[in-house]
């Protein structure tokens, strides 16, 4: 649930493709200062524009810089947390996420959240607010 499958760096971004990316902004994000300041990043756009690549690239950069990161596909993460809640092990699962200064939630809101997922997600976001960073792609 929390591993990167490939190496991807922000410096490998192809700016010749028209996606509305600003090179200076991407270089500032690649400095990872937003993580050190516990700020969040929301990457959104059309399908196939590289949102997951950007989130993963920043996560990989963070790992290479010694910053613990937790990556998860939103649907799989929330389903796993619902199961953990039913089993009574959700606190242990949330501690795994909490230990990482960077949480990357990929493909959030592709499908509507159900009544059990919304409070879990809101708790995670609230607990991290102002203390640790989240990158959300949607």
C-alpha positions as CSV (number, residue, x, y, z in Angstrom):
1,X,0.0,0.0,0.0
2,X,2.9,2.4,0.6
3,X,5.6,1.8,-2.0
4,X,6.7,3.5,-5.0
5,X,6.9,1.4,-8.2
6,X,9.3,3.5,-10.2
7,X,11.8,6.3,-9.9
8,X,10.4,9.6,-11.0
9,X,11.9,13.0,-10.4
10,X,10.4,16.4,-10.9
11,X,13.4,17.3,-13.0
12,X,12.3,14.7,-15.6
13,X,9.1,16.6,-16.4
14,X,8.6,17.3,-20.1
15,X,7.6,21.0,-20.3
16,X,7.2,20.9,-24.1
17,X,3.7,19.3,-23.6
18,X,1.0,21.9,-23.0
19,X,-0.3,21.0,-19.6
20,X,-0.1,24.4,-17.9
21,X,2.8,23.5,-15.7
22,X,5.0,26.3,-14.6
23,X,8.7,25.3,-14.4
24,X,9.5,27.7,-11.6
25,X,6.7,26.5,-9.5
26,X,7.7,22.8,-10.1
27,X,11.3,23.7,-9.1
28,X,10.1,25.3,-5.9
29,X,8.0,22.2,-5.1
30,X,10.9,20.0,-5.8
31,X,12.9,21.8,-3.1
32,X,10.4,20.2,-0.7
33,X,10.1,23.3,1.4
34,X,6.3,22.9,1.4
35,X,6.8,19.6,3.4
36,X,9.2,21.3,5.8
37,X,6.5,24.0,6.4
38,X,3.7,21.4,6.7
39,X,1.8,22.7,3.7
40,X,-0.4,20.8,1.4
41,X,-0.6,20.3,-2.3
42,X,-3.7,19.6,-4.4
43,X,-2.9,18.5,-8.0
44,X,-5.9,18.4,-10.3
45,X,-6.5,18.2,-14.0
46,X,-7.8,16.2,-16.8
47,X,-7.2,12.4,-17.1
48,X,-3.8,11.5,-18.5
49,X,-2.1,14.8,-17.8
50,X,0.5,13.4,-15.3
51,X,-1.1,14.2,-11.9
52,X,-0.1,10.8,-10.4
53,X,3.4,11.2,-11.9
54,X,3.9,14.6,-10.3
55,X,2.7,13.4,-6.9
56,X,4.8,10.3,-7.1
57,X,7.8,12.3,-8.3
58,X,7.6,14.6,-5.4
59,X,7.2,11.7,-3.0
60,X,10.2,10.0,-4.5
61,X,12.2,13.2,-4.2
62,X,11.1,13.4,-0.5
63,X,12.3,9.8,0.1
64,X,15.6,10.4,-1.6
65,X,16.0,13.4,0.8
66,X,15.3,11.3,3.8
67,X,11.7,12.4,4.3
68,X,9.4,9.5,5.1
69,X,6.5,9.3,2.8
70,X,3.3,7.3,2.6
71,X,1.7,6.8,-0.9
72,X,-1.7,5.2,-1.4
73,X,-4.4,5.1,-4.0
74,X,-7.4,6.8,-2.4
75,X,-9.9,4.0,-3.0
76,X,-7.6,1.3,-1.8
77,X,-6.5,3.2,1.3
78,X,-10.0,4.1,2.4
79,X,-11.3,0.5,1.8
80,X,-8.3,-0.8,3.8
81,X,-9.1,1.7,6.6
82,X,-12.8,0.7,6.7
83,X,-11.8,-2.9,7.0
84,X,-9.3,-2.0,9.8
85,X,-12.0,-0.1,11.6
86,X,-14.3,-3.1,11.5
87,X,-11.5,-5.3,12.8
88,X,-10.6,-2.8,15.5
89,X,-7.1,-2.2,14.2
90,X,-7.7,1.3,12.6
91,X,-5.5,3.1,15.2
92,X,-2.5,1.0,14.3
93,X,-3.1,1.7,10.6
94,X,-3.5,5.4,11.2
95,X,-0.3,5.5,13.2
96,X,1.6,4.1,10.2
97,X,0.3,7.1,8.2
98,X,0.9,9.6,11.0
99,X,4.6,8.7,11.2
100,X,5.3,10.1,7.8
101,X,5.8,13.8,7.2
102,X,4.3,13.4,3.7
103,X,1.1,11.6,2.8
104,X,0.3,11.2,-0.9
105,X,-3.3,10.3,-1.7
106,X,-3.6,9.5,-5.4
107,X,-6.9,9.7,-7.4
108,X,-9.1,11.1,-4.6
109,X,-12.7,11.8,-5.6
110,X,-12.7,9.7,-8.7
111,X,-15.7,8.0,-7.1
112,X,-17.9,9.5,-4.4
113,X,-16.9,8.8,-0.8
114,X,-19.4,6.7,1.2
115,X,-20.7,7.5,4.7
116,X,-17.9,5.4,6.3
117,X,-15.0,6.8,4.3
118,X,-15.7,10.5,4.7
119,X,-15.2,10.7,8.5
120,X,-12.0,8.6,8.2
121,X,-10.6,10.9,5.5
122,X,-11.6,14.0,7.4
123,X,-9.9,12.7,10.6
124,X,-6.7,12.1,8.7
125,X,-6.7,15.6,7.1
126,X,-7.6,17.3,10.4
127,X,-4.9,15.4,12.4
128,X,-2.3,16.5,9.9
129,X,-3.4,20.1,9.5
130,X,-0.5,22.5,10.2
131,X,1.8,19.6,11.3
132,X,2.4,17.4,8.3
133,X,1.9,17.6,4.5
134,X,-0.6,15.9,2.2
135,X,-0.4,15.7,-1.6
136,X,-3.8,14.9,-3.1
137,X,-4.2,14.2,-6.8
138,X,-7.6,14.3,-8.4
